Amino acid sequence: MTPIENARSIFHHALTSSSIPAAFDRKVHLPSMGLEQYERIYAVAVGKAALPMLETLRARLPYPLAGGICCAPVLPVKRIPGVAYYTGGHPLPNEDSFASAQATLQLLQGTTARDFVFFLISGGGSAMFELPLDERISLEETRHLYQALVGSGGTIAEINAVRKHFSAVKGGRLAAAAGNAARFSLLLADVAPRYLDALSSGLTLQDTSTVAECREVIERYHLWPRFSPAVRAFFEGPQLEETPTLDGSSPVETLLSSDDLVDSAREMALRLGYEVVIDNSCDDWDYLDAARHLLGRFAELEPKCGKLCLLSAGEVTVRLGHEHGAGGRNQQFALACALELPRPMVVLSAGSDGIDGNSPAAGAVADATTAARSKALGIDPAASLARFDAYPLFAALGDALVTGPTHNNLRDLRIMLSAT
């Protein structure tokens, strides 16, 4: 296979190897939970992997679910009896984002100490599952808030510090709403392990951010003018409270994370004869800084390694202008690399959820010919990068990675390979 084919093969192997059912069987031991002592078992599934997580749980439970809520990107072909299904919006909330959060709060408020609630949380839940603490704030105002946050250039932890203090379900408030019910959270992490409370803005985890940090983020990224008057008044007013303190009695298990994605990619790269180095140090960096760092690392390592595969997991940030084209952080990263490649090599960057920004692609693959081939088609790669419009370029070259939604979400994977 060619190096480009190898890069694609490594990425697809990493996706298919990160199996939710297999991880469930490895890490979750239902017989030891004493579920038989509870009268009712409920499940609340939120995020891009909500459907497979819920179905995996249902297939392994000794008793039928008494009910539940599922907020996912799409509706299932076959529904579980008693479960209400919603299609939450992403990257901006929609009507079902609000409706699913309201329905979940109503369900949890009716639980007692005789009930057991499974929370199945995956990435994407911040937008897909939302309800403002101030009920006077509209969906449209909430969408404008999310647009401002996503385009701010802030890290996911910084963005979620704001979301947690805005929301009636984030920052541990969803777990607090369950009252005396027994709780167990299963996480499919699209955040760095040290920032688990940023996953879907920490629906069921103790929040580590504060009101002061929330306001500091808004100030640092000059977001006040981008908020509606009602949203600005909420964040400036005395009603802005610290998130709740949880009692610590709710067990949490990380089902899968980006570490699993990297381990599977490493396995395939070794099988293909590469020497593998992992560098996750540029997590949450600006995409251009991350590109230059990893290209520099590759140039430093390749003479010592020969046939090198450099792997990097996590997410880079992109600060969008008021006008931008089609693409996402992965395609932006790949195009930035293509313009600065210090030697013949292949770069692949893609999201494990199959979605990159506002494009239909998961990401893209680039090499030393990308810039010249795009110019031959009449596309200026530097201009595409400046306009945040990388998808049309990669689509025209046949180098966009289109997987469709994977119903999984373990962050992004970047793969750099020697060209020989």
Order of alpha helices (4+ residues) and beta strands (2+ residues): alpha-alpha-beta-alpha-beta-beta-alpha-beta-alpha-alpha-alpha-alpha-beta-alpha-alpha-beta-alpha-beta-alpha-beta-alpha-beta-beta-alpha-alpha-alpha-beta-beta
